[in-house]
C-alpha cells in the first residue's frame, strides 16, 4: 500500500522533544522524524551503515574529528559508517533521520529512543 508523508506535518505532530517518530521503512532502513533543542550527544560510531540527517526546519552542527559542519533547513548530510560523530543542536531543529534498522538506540540517542 502506498502512503504519502508530509515531513513538516509529521514532525510538527510530535509534541515532545527527543521523541523519534517512525514515518517509514525503506529496505531495512528506518525513517524517523524528531524535534531537538539544546542537546549535544556523545561521540559515537555506526559500524554497520551510513546515517542521514535531513534538516526540515532549523539548523544544527555535525561534529566529527575534522571539526564542525553546519547543516541548515533544506540540507542533508550523510555520515559514512565507521565515522566518529555527534550532533550539536543549540536552537530548536526538526530532522528526518534515515538509518539501518537497529542503529538508533538508547545509547546513541540520548536515552529516549523506544523501539
C-alpha positions as CSV (number, residue, x, y, z in Angstrom):
1,X,0.0,0.0,0.0
2,X,1.3,3.4,-0.9
3,X,1.3,6.2,1.7
4,X,2.2,9.8,1.1
5,X,4.0,11.5,4.0
6,X,4.3,15.3,4.6
7,X,7.5,15.7,6.6
8,X,6.6,19.1,8.0
9,X,3.2,17.8,9.2
10,X,4.8,14.6,10.6
11,X,7.5,16.4,12.6
12,X,5.1,19.1,13.8
13,X,2.7,16.3,15.1
14,X,5.5,15.1,17.5
15,X,4.6,17.0,20.7
16,X,7.7,16.3,22.8
17,X,11.4,16.9,22.2
18,X,13.7,14.0,21.5
19,X,10.9,11.6,20.6
20,X,11.7,9.7,17.4
21,X,8.6,9.1,15.4
22,X,9.0,6.4,12.7
23,X,7.4,7.6,9.5
24,X,8.6,4.9,7.1
25,X,10.7,1.9,6.4
26,X,12.9,1.5,3.3
27,X,14.8,-1.7,2.5
28,X,15.6,-2.3,6.2
29,X,16.2,1.4,6.9
30,X,14.1,3.3,9.4
31,X,12.9,6.9,8.6
32,X,12.2,8.9,11.7
33,X,11.3,12.5,12.5
34,X,12.4,14.2,15.7
35,X,12.5,17.7,17.3
36,X,15.7,18.5,19.1
37,X,16.8,21.6,21.1
38,X,19.9,22.3,23.3
39,X,21.3,18.8,23.0
40,X,24.8,17.5,22.3
41,X,25.1,13.8,22.2
42,X,28.3,11.8,23.0
43,X,30.6,10.9,20.1
44,X,29.7,7.6,18.6
45,X,30.2,5.4,15.5
46,X,27.8,3.3,13.5
47,X,29.7,0.3,12.2
48,X,27.0,-1.3,10.0
49,X,25.6,1.5,8.0
50,X,25.7,5.2,6.9
51,X,23.3,7.6,8.7
52,X,21.4,10.5,7.0
53,X,20.3,13.7,8.7
54,X,17.9,15.9,6.7
55,X,17.0,19.3,8.4
56,X,13.3,20.1,7.9
57,X,13.5,23.2,10.0
58,X,16.2,25.0,12.0
59,X,19.9,24.3,11.9
60,X,22.5,22.2,13.6
61,X,26.2,21.3,13.5
62,X,27.6,17.8,13.0
63,X,30.9,17.4,14.8
64,X,33.5,14.9,13.6
65,X,37.2,14.5,14.3
66,X,37.7,17.0,11.5
67,X,35.6,19.8,13.1
68,X,32.1,21.2,12.9
69,X,29.9,21.2,9.8
70,X,26.8,23.5,9.8
71,X,23.6,22.0,8.2
72,X,20.7,24.3,7.5
73,X,17.0,23.7,6.7
74,X,16.6,22.0,3.4
75,X,20.0,20.4,3.6
76,X,21.1,16.9,4.4
77,X,24.3,15.2,5.3
78,X,25.3,11.5,5.2
79,X,27.6,10.3,7.8
80,X,29.6,7.3,6.4
81,X,29.7,4.1,8.5
82,X,32.7,4.0,10.8
83,X,33.0,7.8,11.2
84,X,33.0,9.2,14.7
85,X,30.4,11.9,15.0
86,X,27.9,13.7,17.2
87,X,25.1,16.2,16.5
88,X,25.4,19.5,18.3
89,X,22.0,21.3,18.4
90,X,21.5,24.7,20.0
91,X,18.2,26.0,18.6
92,X,15.0,24.1,18.0
93,X,15.6,21.9,14.9
94,X,13.4,19.4,13.2
95,X,15.0,16.4,11.4
96,X,14.4,13.4,9.2
97,X,16.8,10.7,10.0
98,X,17.5,7.6,7.9
99,X,19.5,4.7,9.3
100,X,19.6,1.0,9.2
101,X,17.0,-0.6,11.5
102,X,18.5,-1.2,14.9
103,X,21.2,1.5,14.5
104,X,19.3,4.1,16.7
105,X,19.2,3.1,20.3
106,X,19.2,4.5,23.8
107,X,23.0,4.6,23.9
108,X,23.3,7.0,20.9
109,X,20.0,8.9,21.0
110,X,20.2,10.5,24.5
111,X,18.4,7.5,26.2
112,X,14.9,8.4,24.9
113,X,14.6,6.1,21.9
114,X,11.9,3.5,22.0
115,X,11.6,0.5,19.7
